[in-house]
C-alpha cells in the first residue's frame, strides 16, 4: 500500500504544536536554554534570571561593566538567539 500524502514526522509535530498554541512557549524555553551556548560560559557565569515577556528577553547580569558591554551587542544577540531556534521569537534583549 502506497500513501501519496506521506509527510515526515518533524512537519507533523510542528503542525501539531502550532495548532495547540505550544510552538511559541516551546521556542521561548529553547531560547532561554540556549543562552549559555550562545554567549559562552564566561558571560553565562554572571547571568542571573532570564525570562521573556512581550517578545523581549530580560537578562539579569550581575556585573555592571559586563552589562554595559553587552548592551552594545543586543542586536547581535537577538539575531543569534532567534537563529538558534529558527524562529522570530524575541525582538529585543534587555539587561537588568
C-alpha positions in Angstrom: 0.0 0.0 0.0 1.5 3.3 -1.1 0.4 6.6 0.5 0.5 9.6 -1.8 0.5 12.2 1.0 3.2 10.8 3.3 4.8 13.5 5.4 7.8 13.5 7.7 7.3 13.4 11.4 9.0 16.8 12.0 6.5 18.7 10.0 3.6 16.8 11.7 4.9 17.6 15.1 5.4 21.3 14.2 1.9 21.5 12.8 0.5 19.9 16.0 2.5 22.4 18.2 1.3 25.3 16.2 -2.4 24.1 16.2 -2.3 23.7 20.0 -0.6 27.0 20.7 2.5 25.4 22.1 5.1 26.5 19.4 5.8 29.9 20.9 6.2 28.8 24.6 8.5 25.9 23.4 10.6 28.3 21.4 10.8 30.7 24.3 12.0 27.9 26.5 14.6 26.9 23.9 16.0 30.5 23.7 16.4 30.6 27.5 18.1 27.2 27.5 20.4 28.3 24.6 21.7 31.5 26.4 24.8 29.8 27.8 25.7 28.3 24.5 25.2 31.5 22.5 27.0 33.8 24.9 29.6 31.4 26.2 30.4 30.1 29.7 32.3 33.2 30.8 29.3 35.5 30.3 26.9 32.8 31.5 28.6 32.8 34.9 27.5 36.4 35.5 23.9 35.7 34.4 21.0 35.5 36.8 17.4 35.4 35.9 16.2 35.1 32.3 12.6 35.5 31.2 10.6 36.5 28.1 7.7 39.0 28.2 6.1 40.6 25.2 8.8 39.2 22.9 11.6 40.8 24.9 14.2 38.7 26.6 15.1 40.1 30.0 18.5 39.0 31.4 19.9 39.8 34.8 23.6 40.5 34.7 25.5 40.6 38.0 28.4 42.8 36.7 27.7 46.4 35.8 30.7 46.5 33.4 29.6 43.4 31.6 26.0 44.7 31.4 27.3 47.9 29.7 29.4 45.8 27.2 26.5 43.5 26.4 24.2 46.5 25.8 26.2 47.3 22.7 25.7 43.8 21.4 21.9 43.5 22.0 21.0 43.4 18.3 23.6 40.7 17.5 22.5 38.6 20.5 18.8 38.9 19.4 19.7 37.7 15.9 21.8 34.8 17.2 19.2 33.6 19.6 16.4 33.7 17.0 18.6 31.9 14.5 19.4 29.2 17.2 15.7 28.3 17.3 15.0 29.0 13.6 12.1 31.3 14.5 11.5 35.0 15.2 10.7 34.7 19.0 12.3 37.8 20.5 12.6 41.3 19.2 15.0 42.7 21.8 17.3 41.8 24.7 17.3 43.9 27.8 19.7 43.7 30.7 18.9 44.5 34.3 
